[in-house]
Amino acid sequence: MSNILIMSGGMDIDFYIKGIFSYQLFGQTVWVTTTHISVLIVMMVLIAFCIIASRTMKKATEVPGRLQNLLEIGVSALDSMVGDNMHEKAPAFRNYIGTVFVFILFSNLSGLLGIRPPTADYGVTLALAVFIFILLNVGEFKYHKPLGYLKNLFKPMPAFFPLNLIGKFSYVISLSLRLFANLLSGLIIMALVYALLGSVAYAWPAFLHGFFDVFVGAIQAYIFCMLSMNYMYDAVGEG
């Protein structure tokens, strides 16, 4: 498993998704790939982090320690990000947006561990975008009621119905492709660097990892959530 999950030095490095093992389900062959294992690793790290964070906050003190201080800063930053963009609707979406941001950020940063980032798989980013699409439409349906939801499809005039309908589904393509393409491009560049340079690629690629995994990863997580909040607020903000 390590040879296909972990990106190690040498000419064997590539950026393809690998099948690890398969099983039969209802007569169909189902593959467990490197993406599934990477997502599982990210989820385990997040669960462990949440357990530690929960125990830390249960023992919170007026003079916070390093971890408590870090957690409070992180939660305040997420609350501020959602509140500044969704205003009075922030409480309804804060938990979901915060969860999506943390998951995408940890997934993007997992490349630092030599793991193929789950967000470099279009299946993952598409699923994230579909959930946002469902949340957006459910929110619009809830705040505007069925009649208002239908009226919005015909604004500013009935002739715009096809464009408005296409526009709703374009959110899915826009969100998913932007995140996927940026992460995959960084993965391809790093794979080429290691594969072509081989044994001489030791210390200096750390700068590239800092850019593609940390900087680009954090920026793309932020952009994904910012666009999601803008789309959702446009849908429910006037409800």
Secondary structure as GFF3:
##gff-version 3
##sequence-region A 1 239
A	DSSP	alpha_helix	2	5	.	.	.	ID=ss1
A	DSSP	beta_strand	19	25	.	.	.	ID=ss2
A	DSSP	beta_strand	28	33	.	.	.	ID=ss3
A	DSSP	alpha_helix	34	58	.	.	.	ID=ss4
A	DSSP	alpha_helix	66	86	.	.	.	ID=ss5
A	DSSP	three_ten_helix	87	89	.	.	.	ID=ss6
A	DSSP	alpha_helix	90	109	.	.	.	ID=ss7
A	DSSP	three_ten_helix	110	113	.	.	.	ID=ss8
A	DSSP	three_ten_helix	118	120	.	.	.	ID=ss9
A	DSSP	alpha_helix	122	153	.	.	.	ID=ss10
A	DSSP	three_ten_helix	158	160	.	.	.	ID=ss11
A	DSSP	alpha_helix	161	197	.	.	.	ID=ss12
A	DSSP	three_ten_helix	198	200	.	.	.	ID=ss13
A	DSSP	alpha_helix	205	209	.	.	.	ID=ss14
A	DSSP	pi_helix	210	215	.	.	.	ID=ss15
A	DSSP	alpha_helix	216	236	.	.	.	ID=ss16
###
